[in-house]
Amino acid sequence: MLLQMGVLAISIALLAYQLWVSRLVIRSTAFDSRQKCLQLVLVWLVPLFAALLVHAVQRADAQKRTCDPDHHFVENSLDVSQGGLDR
């Protein structure tokens, strides 16, 4: 009985992780539709290993985009010297 509960808990956790990674893939703007479909097929055909691999690719792409030197950030307009955050 305890073994069955453990297997069930691991299965639910794996399913939740695969759903989360699938959501990351679907919402990604870095890949075209074909690449997204291939990643989703991979995630669901080879459950844990593929989900970890696709998750790593998604994270690497997100980090690359935030470190891109051509990415322009908007300067914060809140002037802290005039008590903007001290109130």
N, C-alpha and C positions, 0 to 999 in steps of 0.2 A: 504494500500500500504506500509506504513512504517513498519507495523507488518510483512508483507511478506518479506521485505528486511532484517529485523532482524532475522527471522527464516532462511532465506537463508544464511546470514553471519555466524550464529551459526552452521548450517549444514556444511558449507565449512570448518570452523575451526575444527569441530569434525572429519571430513573426513581427513583433513591434519594431525591432531594429531594421528589418527589411522594408517595412512600410515607411519608416523614417527616411532611410536612404533613397527609396523610390520617390518620396516627396522632394528630397534635395535635387534629384536628377530632373524631375519634371519642372521644378521652379528655376532651374539653372538657365542663365542666359548665355553661357559660354559655349554651349554645344548646339549643333543643329538637330533637327528632328530625327534624322537617321542615327546619329550617335546616341541620342537619348534612348531610342528604342533598343539599340544594341546593349546599352548599359542596363536597361531594365530587364531585358531577357537574361542577361548574364546574372544579375542579382537574384532572379527567381529560379534559374536553372541550377545554379551552384550556390546554394543559400549563404552560408556564413563566409566562406572565402571570398566570393565575388562581392558580397556586400561590403566587406572590409576593404577590398581593393577599390571599388567605386567610391566609397567614402573617402579614402585617401586621395584619390584623384580630385574629387570635389573640393576637399580642404586645400590641396596644393593650388588649385586654380583660384580659389577665393583669396588665398594669401598672396598669390602673384598679382591679382588685381588690386589689392590694397597697398602693395609695395611698388606699384607701377609708377615710375618717375613722371610719366605724362599725365597722371591723374591729378587733377587740380582740386584742392580742398577749399571750401568756403570758409573764410576767416570768421571767427566768432565775434559777433557785434556787441556782446555784453562786456561792458567796461568794468572790470573788477576793482580798479583803483577808485572808482566813485561809489563803492559800496554795493555794487550789484549783487554780490553773493553773500555779503556780510549781514544782510537784513534778516 
